[in-house]
Amino acid sequence: MNLSDATLDQAFVIYQEFGPQRLIERHERLQSEFPQLSTDEIAFVLQEMKRVSATVYELAERGGERVIGNSAMTQTLKTKHPFLHARGLAHAVFLANYFAWHDGYDKPPTA
């Protein structure tokens, strides 16, 4: 497979894009950005990005940065998905915090 860490890191940003690009199917966006990837490789990337998204939401449910801290979030993401290191990692942290705020998980537990 032609899947470098840099490709997978960037793929997460594309997979979770906001705005008008989101109207384009994920596999089409990925194929457009990475034309060298085969259909099987794109399918693999989609599965990996689905796993990253699940981790992002798990971190959101735990409260995001506000509750568990940036280093814990970053470490969890890097441990579960070692290819995240640049824009993909930053986007994953952003989304975990956004979902934590949007869904109200960012409130510290009350006694």
Secondary structure, 3 states (H helix, E strand, C coil): CCCCHHHHHHHHHHHCCCHHHHHCCHHHHHHHHCCCCCHHHHHHHHHHHHHHHHHHHHHHHCCHHHHHCHHHHHHHHHHHCCCCCCHHHHHHHHHHHHHHHHCCCCCCCCC
